[in-house]
């Protein structure tokens, strides 16, 4: 509990840590976000979403099956991406650089519980939002690091939710402010990206033929990779910040072991 008196949760430190790990370990952050995140999702959307001629010949059941397949594939791949980024960010906070092999190994070993936790988290937020908007926001903030806990700590699926609730207690207003800031930044970045793509390569989301041009696909892949890497790094940086706030810095724990 002494750590609570020594420091407070810092949004500036969260951003600094996220950009720091992106700069120190780009292979994991950008490589995994590209190969397992942005590229498969954009190609899948191109095949299933933009090929309207092909979709016109499908039955309602076949369209539903395509949608379910796309969603499940996205969940699996994103779970691996988050697992890799979580390990890389935690390692960075410990003063070391995690290898791609280490990150993939941990992510693959935890992929099933991460998927389960992600689905439960989504359901919890959705149910809270259906009842009233405020409960949905509270649930989202309270469990905001549940996936990172699942990756890094042996808390079990349901224990991870309790651990996330413990870590966020006392800092939820700051987390809420951070989420609002990220939403605003996301809107600004999205508008700038849309204007940039429209001016330079003529992407049009109302014109499938234009959206499937090589230039459009390349731009979307690069843009989505950067956003995916940044978002994942920020989420994990929040987890590291909260854990060090509640439990103390990892360096201090290592020092206690050898005292």
N, C-alpha and C positions, 0 to 999 in steps of 0.2 A: 504493500500500500504506500510505501515511501515514495515510489515513483510518481504517484499522483500529485504529491506536494512539490516535487522537484521540477516538473515541466507540465505544459498544457499541450493540447492538440493544436498543431500549427498547419494551416492550409498552405502557407508558403513552403513549409518543409515537405508537404505531400507532393506539391508540384516539382520541387527541386529534386526529390528522390525519383519521381517518375521520369523526368528528363535526364537525370543522371544515369539511370539504368538503360535508357534508350541509347544514350551516347556511348556507354561503356560496353554494352553487349548487343550490338545491332543485329548480329546473326540470329540470335534467339528471338528478339523482339520483332524485328521486321521480317526475318526469314520465315518464321512460323506463321506470323500474321498473314504473310503473302501466300505461302504454299497451302496452308490448311484453313485460312480464313477468307481473305478477299477473293482470291482466284477461283476456288470452287464455287463460292456463292454467286459470283457474277456470271460465271459460265453456266451454272445451273439456271439462273434467272433468264439468261439469254436463250437457253434451249427450251425451258418450260414456260417462261413468261412472255417472251417476245414472238415466239413462233405461233402467231395467232391462226395461221392457215392450218397448221397441224392440229391445234387444239379444237378447232371447229368440228373436226370429225370424231372427237372423243365423246364418250358418254359422260354423264354426271359422275358416275362411280369412278371412271378412269381419271377424270379431272381431280376428284377428291383423293384418289390414290397418289397422284402426282404431288399434290399439295402436302399430304402426310409424309411422303418420302422425302420431299425437299426440307420439310421442317425437322424431321428426325436426323437427316444427314447434317443439317446446320447445327443442331444441338450437340451431336457427337463431335464434330470438328471444332466447334467453339469451346467445348469442354477441354479438349486437348490443348488448344491455344491458351486458354486461361490457366491451365495447369502449368504449362511451360513458362508463361510470363510470371506467374506467382513464384515459382522456384527461382527464376532469374532475379526478380526484385528482392526477395528475401535474402538471397546470397549477396546481392549488392549492398544491402543494409548491414551485412556481416563483414563487409570489407573484402569480399572475394568475387570472382567471376565464375558463374556456373556454366558448364559446357552444354552444348546442344544435346549430347547424349544423356547427361544427367537430367536435364529438363524434360526430355521426351520420356525417359524411363519413369520418372515420377508421375508425369501426366497420364501415361498409359496405364500405370498401376492403379490410379485413382479415378479413371474415366467413368466407371459405372456409378460409384457413389456421387461423383460430381454431377452426372446427368440426373440422378434421382433427386438430389438436393436442388438443382436448378429448376426442375419441374415443380417440386413442392413449393419453392420460393415463388415461382410465377403464379401458381394457383393461389397461394396465400395473398399475394398482392392483388390478384384479380378479384378474389372474393371480398377482400377489404374495400376495394374500389367500387364494387357493385353495391355493397351495403351503403357506403358513403365514401366520398373522396378522401376525407381525412384519415380514416382507418387504413386505407390502402397506402397512403403516404407514410404513416407511422410504421406499418409492417415493412415497407420497402427500406426505410432507414434503419430500423431495428435489426434487420437481417442482411444488411448491405454487404457484409463480408463473410457470409455463410459459406460461399463457394471457396474462398481463400482458406478459411478454417478447415474445410474438408480436405483441401489439398495438402496443407502443411501440418495439421495437427490430427492426432489419432483420437478424435472425439466421437466418432460414429455419426451416422446420418442425423439422428434426432439431437444428439449432443451438440452437433455443430450449430444448430439453431440457438440453443441455450448459450453457447460460447459467444456467438455473434451478438446476442442480446446483452451479455455481460460486457463485452468489449465496447459496444456503442453507448452504454448507459453513461450519462454525464456529458456526452459530446454530440448528442443528436441534433441540437440546433446548429452546430458548426457543420455537421454532415449535411443537414438540410440546405444550409447556405452554399456549401460546395456543390451540391447537386443542382441547385438553381443556377449557379455560376456556369457549370458545365452545360446546362441546357441552353443558356444564352450563347455561350461560345459555340455550341453545336449548331445553333440556328445561324449565327453569323458565318461560321465556316461553310455551312451548307449553301448559304446564299452566294458567298464568294465563289465557291466551287462551281455552282450552277452557272453563274455569270461567266466565269473563266472558261468553262467547258463550252458554253454556248458561243462565246466570241471566237475561241481558237479553233475548235473542232466541230462545232455545230451539233452537239448532242441535243436531241429532242426526245423527251420521254413520251411525246404523243406520236412520234414517227419511228416505229420499230426498225425500219431500214437504216435510218441514220444512227440510231442507238447501237447498232451492231457493227458499225464500221470499225476497222482496226484502231484508229485514233481514239474513238470513243471508249472502246474496251480497255485500251492501255491506260488512258486517263483514269477511268473508273477503278481499275486494279490498283494503281499507285495511290489514288486518293483514299480508297477504302482500306488499304494496307496501313497507311499512316494513322488514320482515325482508329482502326482496330487496335494497333499497337499502343497508341496513346491512351485510349480508354481502358484497356486491360492493365497498363502500367499504373494508371491513376487509381483504379480499384484496389490493386494490390498494395499500393503505397498507403492508401487509407488503412488497410489491414495492418501493415507494419507499424504505422504511426499509432494506431489504437493499442496494439499489442505492447509496444514499448512504453506507452503511457500507463497502461495497467500493470504490466509485468516487469518493466524496466528494460533497458537496452540489453541486447544479447551479449555485448562485450562484458557488461557487468556480471551477468550470470556465469559466463565462462571464468571470470576472475574469482567468483565465489567458490567455484568448484576446486580451484587449486590453492585456496587459502588454507 
